[in-house]
Amino acid sequence: MQSIGTKVKQASIESSDSPTLAESAIAYAARGWAVFPLQPRGKTPITAHGCKDATSDIDVIAQWWTRTPNAKIGIATGGLSGIVVIDIDGECGKESFEAITEDNDLPETLTSATGGGGFHLIFDAGEEAIKNSQGTIGKGIDTRGDGGYIVAPPSVHESGLVYTFDDAGIEPAPLPDWLRPEHYKAKPQVAPQQPARPRQAMADDNRIERARAYLEAMPGAIQGQSGHNALLAAATAMVHGFELSETDALNLLWSEYNPRCSPQWDASNPKERRDFERKVSQASKLPHTQPRGWLLADAGSFSADDDEAIRHGGEIIAAIMKGNSRTRKESAAPDLSLVPMPAGELCENYPELRPIIIDGLMRETETCNIIAGSKVGKTFLGIDMALSVATGRPWLDRFTVAPGKVLYIDCELHRNTFAKRIRDVAQARGISRVEYAQAMDILSLRGQLRDIFELRSFFATIPAGKYRLIVLDALYRLIPKGIDENSNADMTQVYNAIDSYGEATNAGFVVVHHASKGGQGEKNVTDIGAGAGAISRAADNHLTLIAHEAEDDAVVVQGKARSFPPIKPFSLRWDFPTWTIADDLAPTVKGSRGRKEPEKKWTPEDFAQAFASSDPRNTGRIITDAIAAGIGENKARALLRSADAVGLIFKHGGGGNRPFMYSTEPQKEDESAG
């Protein structure tokens, strides 16, 4: 027989004229493979639900790699992409594979060299479902099928080596029968019968198979998404629900559960192996409200409610201990779903803040309130923000944004009215329709309103990363029946729901809300929104628009942000259909305590007398002194031009690199002139 060295050519790890990661990801999608981004360092998914978020939607993929250009490429295996992968890991895997190919012919198939020195043999999955396995075929050989994924070329390994194809033109061959995991699976071990429990009179091998089926239905653990809790839940079901020995439970967890985790626990790493095995030991010692073996008394099927609990970081351990998640609230069992994380592990797992959407204001998955009185122009401001993110233009011509697709959920306006507002704001900002036509989606709920909880099923259909920003306008129309806007407990539930949608979609959420009645000048910025204080405190960021002291068509913007430096108040002036930053207006709120004397009405005469003299002064010095006296820069420059135009001051010199000078005396004639 041929050796593996002959059958599987040594794929070069040198990269030359390679396409970019984004181009490669799109190319994979074009051939029908579902892809998703992985962290540049490691194999951890960037998206909230790992390989469950994998897609062949080119728009979504382009947004992912625009956001993280150096993200590794993950390809979901199994039915999502129609491929199954034999993962040969390092020298140990090569030796094992060498041994099993001595008596079997390996067909020519698409092959890639991994950055860690191993190989991926990529096969056509066919119609039959292929499960993940770890070490079943041989030591150092894993199978990636349904619920699994691989790192694909041209991703860069932590070693600096590049994942590459041996020959990218070769198509995946059908998976040979001798490479199917079931070909190698040993029969389950039979544990001693427990005669003291007559309800367990079934055969032990049937019990293990039932435990295996139950385990296969449980969601895999995802790092950063209560992954340790999910593993503990799975271990609890095995050792307590099915009364498996710790050895049998570990065998099932390693072979059936770990391959579906993102990332997997590395059995060859002593620290990770101890961590994995400790969960089984911990599960066997935890107190329970259900008798041991309670999952043997019924069909042992996994509940969709329990799946929901894991995905949303809910009370999964309590649910498993009770056996029926519908009775969760009736149990007095201790909450074992809360597992503290060591500070060092927390800092290692989360080395950076989440990516910025609007610099100085909000990041991905954060919630930002926009609070203002009725008919002030909140929706125009929200549309302006949405268009800025959709087109990549600075918001209000000042705040830089990370461009991305936007979803605007409007609950108030007729579609005709909302469409006109989009056109008006875009025209005022100089944004052509072609720029926003496909970059911004609108969901109009007027006449078909859903509350914030009923929207859960809608948000579940949105792939993570499809939208950079989602706007909810307005909050009062999304509050469910029976929820009191003035109740902190009720509104905390509402914002918890919004937070979960942010995590699921990887988008930032802007919530448009109305201000409380009465004057706002004496209130703290977080007390201005109508309703419970939880509305402002549950959000990550909070912007308020309050009437300006001096002008009726102006507001003062005040804000709080959790992950940015303090937001300095600034003024906005209304110029239909947009708000414009007004640097010439001091941010003085109408009705504020201890307000300053009314702003002096400067005339050109006053300006010339205060800031010009008989000795020439340059433009910069005059403007600086005027600003120090409380005059806005734009207004100071306008007054300077007016004073010059009416002959109150005189311009000297200028030209080239020399600044203009101004004085109250006319310029003397050049004595050298002929």
Secondary structure, DSSP 4 states (H G I P E B T S, - for coil): ---HHHHS--------SPPPHHHHHHHHHHTT--EEEE-SSSS-BSSTTGGGG-B--HHHHHHHHHH-TTPEEEEE-BTTTTEEEEEE-HHHHHHHHHHHTTTSPPPP-EEEE-TTS-EEEEEE--SS--B-EEEEEETTEEEE-BT-EEEETT-B-TTS-B-EES-TTSPPEEPPGGGSGGGTPPPPPPPPP-TT-GGG-S-HHHHHHHHHHHHHHSPPPBTTTTHHHHHHHHHHIIIIIS---HHHHHHHIIIIIGGGSBSPP-TTSHHHHHHHHHHHHHHHHS--SSPTTGGGSS--PPPHHHHHHHHTT--HHHHHHHS-GGGGGG------------HHHHHHH--SPPPEEETTTEETT-EEEEEE-TTSSHHHHHHHHHHHHHHTPPBTTTB-B----EEEEESSS-HHHHHHHHHHHHHHHT--HHHHTTTEEEEE-TTS---TTTTHHHHTTSPTTS-SEEEEE-GGGTPPTT--TT-HHHHHHHHHHHHHHHHHHT-EEEEEEEBPSS--TTS-GGG-BSS-THHHHHSSEEEEEEEBSS-TTEEEEEEEESSSSPPPPEEEEEETTEEEE-TTS---BTT-TTPPPPPP---HHHHHHHH--SS-EEHHHHHHHHHHTT--HHHHHHHHHHHHHTTSSEEEEEETTEEEEEESSPPPPPTT--
